Amino acid sequence: MTPHRPTPPTGPDDASGPALADFSVDLTSHEVLRRAQVMAALGPDWDPVGVLRGEDEAYRLLYSGLDEQQQRVYEDLVAAGVLPGRGGGHAAA
């Protein structure tokens, strides 16, 4: 079965049509602008270490007060690598 569209030309030696044009875009300036906008949106009061400590505290609270069965399931999940263990380096010290 023949294709519905012919194969596009691959270079100047291809007699079936004009060569493909080189197309490249440098997104470096856009990435710098995007990062600057993210930092501006976070604001000057953003504290990344405080955020990580808050996440660590939330994680600690999430798995505190488990009954025996819940604790066994938690330990099985940690052993299987599904959940990181407590004090597993989630946040900055």
ROSE-4610 file (N, C-alpha, C; in Angstrom, 1 decimal, always signed):
// ROSE-4610
residu = [M/M/M/T/T/T/P/P/P/H/H/H/R/R/R/P/P/P/T/T/T/P/P/P/P/P/P/T/T/T/G/G/G/P/P/P/D/D/D/D/D/D/A/A/A/S/S/S/G/G/G/P/P/P/A/A/A/L/L/L/A/A/A/D/D/D/F/F/F/S/S/S/V/V/V/D/D/D/L/L/L/T/T/T/S/S/S/H/H/H/E/E/E/V/V/V/L/L/L/R/R/R/R/R/R/A/A/A/Q/Q/Q/V/V/V/M/M/M/A/A/A/A/A/A/L/L/L/G/G/G/P/P/P/D/D/D/W/W/W/D/D/D/P/P/P/V/V/V/G/G/G/V/V/V/L/L/L/R/R/R/G/G/G/E/E/E/D/D/D/E/E/E/A/A/A/Y/Y/Y/R/R/R/L/L/L/L/L/L/Y/Y/Y/S/S/S/G/G/G/L/L/L/D/D/D/E/E/E/Q/Q/Q/Q/Q/Q/Q/Q/Q/R/R/R/V/V/V/Y/Y/Y/E/E/E/D/D/D/L/L/L/V/V/V/A/A/A/A/A/A/G/G/G/V/V/V/L/L/L/P/P/P/G/G/G/R/R/R/G/G/G/G/G/G/G/G/G/H/H/H/A/A/A/A/A/A/A/A/A]
num = [1/1/1/2/2/2/3/3/3/4/4/4/5/5/5/6/6/6/7/7/7/8/8/8/9/9/9/10/10/10/11/11/11/12/12/12/13/13/13/14/14/14/15/15/15/16/16/16/17/17/17/18/18/18/19/19/19/20/20/20/21/21/21/22/22/22/23/23/23/24/24/24/25/25/25/26/26/26/27/27/27/28/28/28/29/29/29/30/30/30/31/31/31/32/32/32/33/33/33/34/34/34/35/35/35/36/36/36/37/37/37/38/38/38/39/39/39/40/40/40/41/41/41/42/42/42/43/43/43/44/44/44/45/45/45/46/46/46/47/47/47/48/48/48/49/49/49/50/50/50/51/51/51/52/52/52/53/53/53/54/54/54/55/55/55/56/56/56/57/57/57/58/58/58/59/59/59/60/60/60/61/61/61/62/62/62/63/63/63/64/64/64/65/65/65/66/66/66/67/67/67/68/68/68/69/69/69/70/70/70/71/71/71/72/72/72/73/73/73/74/74/74/75/75/75/76/76/76/77/77/77/78/78/78/79/79/79/80/80/80/81/81/81/82/82/82/83/83/83/84/84/84/85/85/85/86/86/86/87/87/87/88/88/88/89/89/89/90/90/90/91/91/91/92/92/92/93/93/93]
x = [+0.8/+0.0/+0.9/+0.6/+1.4/+0.9/+1.8/+1.4/+0.5/-0.3/-1.2/-0.4/+0.7/+1.5/+2.9/+3.5/+4.9/+5.9/+7.0/+8.0/+8.5/+8.6/+9.2/+10.6/+11.1/+12.5/+13.4/+14.6/+15.5/+16.7/+17.0/+18.1/+18.2/+19.2/+19.3/+19.5/+19.9/+20.1/+18.8/+17.8/+16.5/+15.7/+15.5/+14.8/+13.3/+12.7/+11.3/+10.8/+11.6/+11.2/+12.2/+11.9/+12.9/+13.3/+14.5/+15.1/+14.3/+14.4/+13.7/+14.6/+13.9/+14.6/+15.0/+16.2/+16.6/+15.8/+15.2/+14.4/+14.8/+15.3/+15.7/+15.3/+15.0/+14.6/+15.4/+16.0/+16.7/+15.8/+15.4/+14.4/+15.1/+16.4/+17.2/+16.6/+16.3/+15.8/+14.4/+13.6/+12.3/+12.3/+13.3/+13.5/+13.9/+14.8/+15.3/+14.1/+13.3/+12.1/+11.1/+10.9/+9.9/+10.4/+11.7/+12.2/+12.1/+12.4/+12.3/+10.8/+9.9/+8.4/+8.0/+8.5/+8.2/+8.7/+9.9/+10.5/+9.8/+9.3/+8.6/+7.2/+6.6/+5.3/+5.4/+6.5/+6.7/+6.9/+7.5/+7.6/+8.8/+9.2/+10.4/+10.3/+9.1/+9.0/+9.0/+9.2/+9.2/+10.5/+10.2/+11.3/+11.4/+12.2/+12.3/+12.6/+13.5/+13.8/+12.6/+11.9/+10.7/+9.6/+9.5/+8.5/+8.9/+10.2/+10.6/+10.4/+10.7/+10.4/+9.0/+8.1/+6.7/+6.2/+6.8/+6.4/+6.9/+8.1/+8.5/+7.6/+7.2/+6.3/+4.9/+4.4/+3.2/+3.3/+4.4/+4.7/+4.7/+5.4/+5.5/+4.1/+3.3/+1.9/+1.0/+1.2/+0.4/+0.5/+1.8/+2.0/+2.2/+1.7/+1.7/+0.4/+0.4/-0.8/-1.5/-0.7/-1.3/-1.5/-2.6/-2.9/-2.0/-2.0/-1.1/-1.2/-2.4/-2.5/-2.0/-2.4/-1.9/-0.4/+0.2/+1.7/+2.3/+1.7/+2.3/+2.2/+1.1/+0.9/+1.9/+2.1/+3.1/+4.5/+4.9/+6.2/+6.4/+5.3/+5.4/+5.6/+4.9/+5.1/+6.5/+7.0/+8.4/+9.3/+9.2/+10.1/+10.0/+8.8/+8.7/+9.2/+9.5/+10.0/+8.9/+7.7/+6.6/+6.6/+6.8/+6.9/+8.3/+8.8/+10.1/+9.9/+11.0/+10.9/+11.0/+10.6/+10.7/+12.1/+12.2/+13.6/+14.4/+13.7/+14.3/+14.9/+15.1/+15.7/+14.8/+13.5/+12.5/+12.8/+13.2/+13.4/+14.8/+15.1/+16.4/+16.4/+17.6/+17.8/+17.7]
y = [-1.2/+0.0/+1.2/+2.2/+3.4/+4.4/+5.3/+6.3/+7.4/+8.0/+9.1/+10.3/+10.6/+11.7/+11.2/+11.9/+11.5/+11.8/+11.2/+11.5/+12.9/+13.7/+15.1/+15.0/+16.0/+16.0/+16.1/+15.5/+15.5/+16.3/+16.9/+17.7/+18.3/+19.0/+19.7/+18.7/+17.5/+16.5/+15.8/+16.0/+15.3/+16.0/+15.4/+16.0/+16.2/+15.7/+15.7/+17.1/+18.0/+19.3/+20.1/+21.2/+22.0/+21.3/+21.7/+21.2/+21.7/+20.9/+21.3/+22.4/+23.4/+24.5/+24.2/+24.7/+24.5/+25.4/+24.9/+25.6/+25.4/+26.5/+26.3/+27.6/+27.5/+28.6/+28.5/+29.6/+29.7/+30.3/+29.4/+29.9/+30.3/+30.6/+31.0/+32.3/+33.3/+34.5/+34.3/+33.5/+33.2/+32.5/+31.6/+30.8/+31.8/+32.7/+33.7/+34.5/+35.0/+35.8/+35.0/+33.7/+32.9/+32.8/+32.5/+32.3/+33.6/+34.7/+36.0/+36.3/+35.9/+36.1/+35.2/+34.0/+33.1/+33.7/+34.1/+34.7/+36.0/+36.8/+38.0/+37.6/+36.5/+36.1/+35.5/+34.9/+34.3/+35.5/+36.6/+37.7/+37.7/+38.8/+38.9/+38.2/+37.8/+37.2/+35.7/+35.1/+33.7/+33.1/+32.1/+31.5/+30.0/+29.6/+28.2/+27.2/+27.6/+26.7/+26.6/+27.7/+27.6/+26.7/+26.8/+26.0/+24.5/+24.2/+22.8/+22.3/+23.1/+22.7/+22.5/+23.3/+23.2/+21.9/+21.5/+20.2/+19.1/+19.2/+18.1/+17.9/+19.0/+19.0/+18.4/+18.8/+18.2/+16.7/+16.3/+14.9/+14.1/+14.7/+14.1/+13.9/+15.0/+14.9/+14.0/+13.8/+12.9/+11.5/+11.1/+9.7/+9.5/+10.5/+10.4/+9.9/+9.2/+8.7/+7.6/+6.8/+5.6/+4.5/+3.8/+2.6/+1.5/+0.3/-0.8/-1.2/-1.4/-1.9/-0.8/+0.4/+1.5/+1.6/+1.4/+1.5/+0.3/-0.9/-2.0/-1.7/-1.2/-0.9/+0.2/+1.2/+2.3/+1.7/+0.8/+0.2/-0.7/-1.4/-2.2/-1.3/-0.2/+0.7/+1.4/+1.7/+2.2/+1.1/-0.1/-1.2/-1.5/-1.3/-1.5/-0.4/+0.8/+1.9/+2.8/+2.5/+3.4/+4.7/+4.7/+5.9/+6.0/+7.2/+7.4/+7.3/+6.8/+6.7/+8.0/+8.0/+9.3/+9.7/+11.0/+11.6/+11.3/+11.0/+10.6/+11.8/+12.9/+14.0/+14.8/+14.9/+15.6/+17.1/+17.7/+19.1/+19.4/+20.7/+21.2/+21.1/+20.9/+20.7/+22.0]
z = [+0.0/+0.0/+0.0/-0.8/-0.9/+0.1/+0.6/+1.5/+0.8/+1.6/+1.1/+0.7/+1.4/+1.1/+0.8/-0.2/-0.5/+0.6/+0.7/+1.7/+1.4/+2.5/+2.3/+1.8/+1.1/+0.7/+1.9/+1.7/+2.8/+2.6/+1.5/+1.3/-0.1/-0.4/-1.7/-2.9/-2.6/-3.7/-4.0/-3.2/-3.4/-4.5/-5.6/-6.8/-6.6/-5.5/-5.4/-4.9/-4.5/-4.0/-3.3/-2.7/-2.0/-0.7/-0.3/+0.9/+2.2/+3.2/+4.5/+5.1/+5.7/+6.3/+7.7/+8.1/+9.5/+10.4/+11.5/+12.3/+13.8/+14.4/+15.8/+16.5/+17.8/+18.6/+19.9/+20.3/+21.6/+22.6/+23.6/+24.6/+25.9/+25.8/+27.0/+27.6/+26.8/+27.4/+27.9/+27.3/+27.9/+29.2/+29.3/+30.6/+31.7/+31.4/+32.4/+32.8/+31.9/+32.2/+33.0/+32.7/+33.4/+34.9/+35.1/+36.4/+37.2/+36.6/+37.2/+37.7/+36.8/+37.1/+38.3/+38.3/+39.4/+40.7/+40.7/+42.0/+42.4/+41.4/+41.7/+42.3/+41.8/+42.3/+43.7/+44.0/+45.4/+46.4/+46.0/+46.8/+47.7/+48.3/+49.1/+50.4/+50.9/+52.2/+52.1/+50.9/+50.7/+51.4/+52.2/+53.0/+52.6/+51.7/+51.3/+52.4/+53.3/+54.4/+55.3/+55.6/+56.4/+55.8/+54.5/+53.7/+53.9/+53.7/+53.9/+55.3/+56.3/+57.7/+57.9/+57.3/+57.5/+56.8/+55.7/+55.0/+55.9/+56.5/+57.4/+58.6/+59.2/+60.3/+59.9/+58.7/+58.2/+58.0/+57.4/+57.2/+58.5/+59.5/+60.9/+61.5/+61.4/+61.9/+61.2/+59.9/+59.1/+59.6/+59.9/+60.3/+61.8/+62.6/+64.1/+64.6/+65.7/+66.3/+65.6/+64.9/+64.2/+65.2/+64.9/+65.8/+65.3/+66.0/+65.6/+64.2/+63.7/+62.3/+61.3/+61.6/+60.7/+60.7/+61.9/+62.0/+61.2/+61.3/+60.5/+59.0/+58.6/+57.1/+56.7/+57.6/+57.3/+57.2/+58.1/+58.1/+56.9/+56.5/+55.3/+54.0/+54.0/+52.9/+52.8/+54.0/+54.1/+53.6/+54.1/+53.7/+52.2/+51.6/+50.2/+49.3/+50.0/+49.3/+48.7/+49.1/+48.6/+49.4/+50.7/+51.5/+52.0/+52.1/+52.8/+54.3/+55.0/+56.4/+57.1/+58.4/+59.1/+59.2/+59.2/+59.2/+58.0/+56.9/+55.6/+54.8/+55.5/+54.8/+53.9/+54.3/+53.5/+53.5/+54.6/+54.7/+55.2/+55.1/+55.6/+57.1/+57.6/+59.1/+59.8]
